[in-house]
C-alpha cells in the first residue's frame, strides 16, 4: 500500500496513482484541469472550528492530530476514510493539500491512518 502527501500545486507525476484532494476549499489560483484531481471527499477535512483552533496561536501539532482523529470517527468521515482506504488497496494514492507544510497538516494525519 502506497500513500503519500504532496502539495496540490506541484505538477502531477506518473506514480501518483489516484490523486485525492483533502482540503475543504478548492486551492486558490489553481485550474481544475491542471490539478488532475480524481477524488475530492470534503467530509474528510477537519472542521472549521478545529482548523481555526490549530492556526490561532501556533497550537501543538500532536494535540491537533488527536482532535482530528476523533473527528474522523464520525460516521460520514469514517465512511469516506474507508473509501480512500479501499483505493489504497488497488494501488498508489496521493493525498493533495494546499498546506504550506504538508508534513504537519491534516493530510499527514490521514496518510498515517491509511497506512496503519
PLY file of the C-alpha trace (Angstrom):
ply
format ascii 1.0
element vertex 116
property float x
property float y
property float z
element edge 115
property int vertex1
property int vertex2
end_header
0.00 0.00 0.00
1.45 3.33 -1.05
0.13 6.60 0.34
1.97 9.85 0.04
1.26 13.51 0.70
2.04 16.26 -1.79
1.15 19.87 -2.33
-1.59 20.23 -4.89
0.41 22.99 -6.58
3.15 20.53 -7.55
2.76 19.08 -11.05
1.24 15.59 -11.23
3.67 12.69 -11.50
3.09 9.34 -13.23
3.43 7.39 -9.96
0.83 9.49 -8.08
-1.87 6.89 -8.65
-5.28 8.15 -7.51
-5.00 11.85 -6.65
-7.24 12.79 -3.72
-7.71 16.42 -2.71
-8.16 16.52 1.06
-8.87 20.24 1.50
-12.37 21.60 2.04
-11.89 24.54 -0.35
-10.51 24.43 -3.87
-6.88 25.69 -3.89
-6.63 29.33 -4.78
-5.35 30.12 -8.26
-5.26 26.51 -9.47
-7.18 25.42 -12.56
-9.09 22.18 -12.13
-7.56 20.72 -15.28
-4.03 21.41 -14.05
-4.65 19.78 -10.66
-5.84 16.48 -12.15
-7.77 15.57 -9.01
-9.53 12.19 -9.15
-11.47 12.45 -5.87
-12.43 15.28 -3.52
-14.01 13.92 -0.31
-14.71 17.20 1.51
-16.11 15.33 4.51
-12.60 14.10 5.37
-11.33 17.57 6.14
-11.00 18.99 9.65
-13.91 21.03 10.91
-13.75 24.80 10.58
-13.52 25.05 14.37
-10.56 22.68 14.53
-8.74 24.44 11.69
-9.21 27.82 13.36
-8.08 26.43 16.72
-4.92 24.91 15.21
-3.89 28.04 13.32
-4.89 30.54 16.03
-1.87 30.53 18.33
0.59 28.02 16.93
-1.09 25.12 18.72
0.76 21.83 19.22
0.55 19.50 16.23
0.20 16.44 18.46
-2.99 17.78 20.00
-4.32 18.72 16.57
-3.65 15.14 15.41
-5.63 13.72 18.32
-8.57 16.08 17.84
-8.66 15.44 14.12
-8.52 11.67 14.59
-11.53 12.00 16.89
-13.41 13.92 14.18
-12.61 11.18 11.69
-14.51 8.70 13.85
-17.81 10.43 12.98
-19.95 8.32 10.61
-19.60 10.41 7.42
-15.85 10.89 7.83
-15.32 7.23 8.76
-17.17 6.14 5.63
-15.05 8.42 3.43
-11.88 7.23 5.15
-12.88 3.62 4.44
-13.43 4.54 0.78
-9.94 6.05 0.48
-8.54 3.03 2.32
-10.15 0.84 -0.37
-8.44 2.93 -3.03
-5.06 2.25 -1.39
-5.74 -1.46 -1.74
-5.93 -1.03 -5.52
-2.73 0.98 -5.99
-0.88 4.16 -5.04
-2.81 7.10 -3.59
-1.56 10.66 -3.33
-3.24 12.96 -0.81
-3.16 16.53 -2.06
-3.26 19.66 0.06
-2.62 23.35 -0.40
-1.00 23.49 3.04
2.39 25.18 3.05
3.70 22.47 5.40
2.05 19.21 4.31
4.04 17.14 6.81
2.38 19.00 9.71
-1.10 19.09 8.27
-4.28 17.08 8.31
-3.12 15.32 5.13
-0.25 13.72 7.05
-2.68 12.56 9.76
-4.81 10.93 7.05
-1.77 9.30 5.46
-0.74 7.74 8.78
-4.25 6.44 9.42
-4.38 4.92 5.95
-1.03 3.20 6.38
-1.91 1.64 9.74
0 1
1 2
2 3
3 4
4 5
5 6
6 7
7 8
8 9
9 10
10 11
11 12
12 13
13 14
14 15
15 16
16 17
17 18
18 19
19 20
20 21
21 22
22 23
23 24
24 25
25 26
26 27
27 28
28 29
29 30
30 31
31 32
32 33
33 34
34 35
35 36
36 37
37 38
38 39
39 40
40 41
41 42
42 43
43 44
44 45
45 46
46 47
47 48
48 49
49 50
50 51
51 52
52 53
53 54
54 55
55 56
56 57
57 58
58 59
59 60
60 61
61 62
62 63
63 64
64 65
65 66
66 67
67 68
68 69
69 70
70 71
71 72
72 73
73 74
74 75
75 76
76 77
77 78
78 79
79 80
80 81
81 82
82 83
83 84
84 85
85 86
86 87
87 88
88 89
89 90
90 91
91 92
92 93
93 94
94 95
95 96
96 97
97 98
98 99
99 100
100 101
101 102
102 103
103 104
104 105
105 106
106 107
107 108
108 109
109 110
110 111
111 112
112 113
113 114
114 115
